[in-house]
């Protein structure tokens, strides 16, 4: 199962990518004096478009075989085993899943509403003590 990003995020990334790429290509194709800054703007536009395509395919978090894996284009994939979670904290709409080795951060502001309901039901099933979770069983 995948926890999906909000559609607003995709729209912003696509529009920014098209905007910066369009500006760069317009100035490059206008046969003006070519400067290195135009290529930086082109790189910025292409990176937004790449981020849009990557996030459309992989979404925010993949839940598979009892693990949560957060995908990201410009950073390493983070992975956590749900059986190792001993505490969940919620601070300003962000969940922190704690294990002995790591703290896994889930930003709920990025998650689509239907996917957020799936996340809540999954985290309630972890059977943690009431003082270790914001979800009281």
Buried (B, 14 or more C-beta within 10 A) or exposed (E): EBBBBBEEBBEEBBEBBBBBBEBBBEBBEEEEEEEEEBEEBBEBBBBBBBBBBBBEEBBBBBBEEEEBBBBEEEEEEBBBEBEBBBBBEBEEEEBEBBBEEEEBEBEBEBBBEEBBEBBBEBBBEBEBEEEEBBBEE
